[in-house]
């Protein structure tokens, strides 16, 4: 059933909790905030169905936070042009976006103020012509905070190709290994973390 007239929806729980729920759930167009967090370690077992939104619309959606659940780059949720906050945390290895997929999403979100990404972009793959070369700068005029957790190469590509206002803060933590390659927390090395106008 649709969650009618609900403005804020927060769903948290283990993977089993979401087994049937995601296919039965539909969100009404009155939603303003949607947060879904699946507690299942580093394993991502669920993908948000495109049918989650009633009539594929969420005109009032301002905040979208998804942790350890996959979402297609073409999902209607990621084309809600009035989003002001987007949080994507570890969308799963097969579901990671190319950097171009991510930029295609971001260019629709011109009202975005807060962007938090953690292991969302897949590494470049020269064999499939999926590299960071030739990226154009993406203007994000409303961004106030960008928080990135990823490999140095991915963080560098994102930072170098996002054009933000001078008031924007940048917090970057670079990891030498993506979590699918190394599960040892002690191996994670923050390269730099800073705030600056850029």
Secondary structure as the mmCIF struct_conf table of DSSP 4:
data_model
#
loop_
_struct_conf.conf_type_id
_struct_conf.id
_struct_conf.beg_label_comp_id
_struct_conf.beg_label_asym_id
_struct_conf.beg_label_seq_id
_struct_conf.end_label_comp_id
_struct_conf.end_label_asym_id
_struct_conf.end_label_seq_id
STRN STRN1 UNK A 2 UNK A 3
TURN_TY1_P TURN_TY1_P1 UNK A 4 UNK A 5
BEND BEND1 UNK A 7 UNK A 7
STRN STRN2 UNK A 8 UNK A 14
HELX_RH_3T_P HELX_RH_3T_P1 UNK A 15 UNK A 18
TURN_TY1_P TURN_TY1_P2 UNK A 19 UNK A 20
HELX_RH_AL_P HELX_RH_AL_P1 UNK A 21 UNK A 24
STRN STRN3 UNK A 26 UNK A 27
TURN_TY1_P TURN_TY1_P3 UNK A 29 UNK A 30
STRN STRN4 UNK A 33 UNK A 39
BEND BEND2 UNK A 40 UNK A 40
TURN_TY1_P TURN_TY1_P4 UNK A 41 UNK A 42
STRN STRN5 UNK A 47 UNK A 47
HELX_RH_3T_P HELX_RH_3T_P2 UNK A 50 UNK A 52
STRN STRN6 UNK A 53 UNK A 53
HELX_RH_3T_P HELX_RH_3T_P3 UNK A 54 UNK A 56
TURN_TY1_P TURN_TY1_P5 UNK A 59 UNK A 60
STRN STRN7 UNK A 63 UNK A 67
BEND BEND3 UNK A 68 UNK A 68
STRN STRN8 UNK A 70 UNK A 70
TURN_TY1_P TURN_TY1_P6 UNK A 73 UNK A 74
HELX_RH_3T_P HELX_RH_3T_P4 UNK A 76 UNK A 79
TURN_TY1_P TURN_TY1_P7 UNK A 81 UNK A 82
STRN STRN9 UNK A 85 UNK A 89
TURN_TY1_P TURN_TY1_P8 UNK A 93 UNK A 95
HELX_LH_PP_P HELX_LH_PP_P1 UNK A 96 UNK A 96
STRN STRN10 UNK A 97 UNK A 97
HELX_LH_PP_P HELX_LH_PP_P2 UNK A 98 UNK A 98
HELX_RH_AL_P HELX_RH_AL_P2 UNK A 99 UNK A 106
TURN_TY1_P TURN_TY1_P9 UNK A 107 UNK A 108
TURN_TY1_P TURN_TY1_P10 UNK A 110 UNK A 111
STRN STRN11 UNK A 114 UNK A 118
BEND BEND4 UNK A 119 UNK A 119
STRN STRN12 UNK A 121 UNK A 121
HELX_LH_PP_P HELX_LH_PP_P3 UNK A 122 UNK A 124
STRN STRN13 UNK A 125 UNK A 125
HELX_RH_3T_P HELX_RH_3T_P5 UNK A 126 UNK A 128
TURN_TY1_P TURN_TY1_P11 UNK A 129 UNK A 129
STRN STRN14 UNK A 130 UNK A 130
BEND BEND5 UNK A 132 UNK A 132
TURN_TY1_P TURN_TY1_P12 UNK A 133 UNK A 134
HELX_LH_PP_P HELX_LH_PP_P4 UNK A 135 UNK A 137
STRN STRN15 UNK A 138 UNK A 140
TURN_TY1_P TURN_TY1_P13 UNK A 141 UNK A 142
STRN STRN16 UNK A 145 UNK A 151
HELX_RH_AL_P HELX_RH_AL_P3 UNK A 152 UNK A 161
STRN STRN17 UNK A 162 UNK A 164
TURN_TY1_P TURN_TY1_P14 UNK A 166 UNK A 167
STRN STRN18 UNK A 169 UNK A 175
BEND BEND6 UNK A 176 UNK A 177
TURN_TY1_P TURN_TY1_P15 UNK A 179 UNK A 181
HELX_RH_3T_P HELX_RH_3T_P6 UNK A 185 UNK A 187
#
